[in-house]
Amino acid sequence: MSLLDVVDFQVTDEYQLLLTFENQEKRLFDMRPFMETPPWNRLKHGDMFRKAHIQQGTIVWPGQIDIDPETLYELSTVTEKTVC
């Protein structure tokens, strides 16, 4: 499988991200299993998790915290798939 960029996202409750990939597939990524380990544990303070944004096809946060787009895709679940 080729690398797919994240083109849009929404932060949901409980440290989850609703992601839209460049193939228009929508997937839900659960960050909860990551939130106790560095560097992602820093996202639990205040509204840091909600400060996510897209940079170079993946999700990043202030403080140089990011997560690989491969991980976002492979460990997420399909919520909606567009048939081309």
VENKATA-V455104 format. One record per residue. N is the residue number from 1. RES is the residue in three letters. SS is DSSP state (~ for helix, > for strand, _ for the rest). Layout:
n = {N & N}
res = {RES & RES}
ss = {SS & SS}
This chain:
n = {1 & 2 & 3 & 4 & 5 & 6 & 7 & 8 & 9 & 10 & 11 & 12 & 13 & 14 & 15 & 16 & 17 & 18 & 19 & 20 & 21 & 22 & 23 & 24 & 25 & 26 & 27 & 28 & 29 & 30 & 31 & 32 & 33 & 34 & 35 & 36 & 37 & 38 & 39 & 40 & 41 & 42 & 43 & 44 & 45 & 46 & 47 & 48 & 49 & 50 & 51 & 52 & 53 & 54 & 55 & 56 & 57 & 58 & 59 & 60 & 61 & 62 & 63 & 64 & 65 & 66 & 67 & 68 & 69 & 70 & 71 & 72 & 73 & 74 & 75 & 76 & 77 & 78 & 79 & 80 & 81 & 82 & 83 & 84}
res = {MET & SER & LEU & LEU & ASP & VAL & VAL & ASP & PHE & GLN & VAL & THR & ASP & GLU & TYR & GLN & LEU & LEU & LEU & THR & PHE & GLU & ASN & GLN & GLU & LYS & ARG & LEU & PHE & ASP & MET & ARG & PRO & PHE & MET & GLU & THR & PRO & PRO & TRP & ASN & ARG & LEU & LYS & HIS & GLY & ASP & MET & PHE & ARG & LYS & ALA & HIS & ILE & GLN & GLN & GLY & THR & ILE & VAL & TRP & PRO & GLY & GLN & ILE & ASP & ILE & ASP & PRO & GLU & THR & LEU & TYR & GLU & LEU & SER & THR & VAL & THR & GLU & LYS & THR & VAL & CYS}
ss = {_ & _ & _ & _ & _ & > & > & > & > & > & > & > & _ & _ & _ & > & > & > & > & > & > & _ & _ & _ & _ & > & > & > & > & > & _ & ~ & ~ & ~ & _ & _ & _ & _ & _ & ~ & ~ & ~ & ~ & ~ & _ & _ & _ & ~ & ~ & ~ & ~ & _ & > & > & > & _ & _ & > & > & > & > & _ & _ & _ & > & > & _ & _ & ~ & ~ & ~ & ~ & ~ & ~ & _ & _ & > & > & > & > & _ & _ & _ & _}
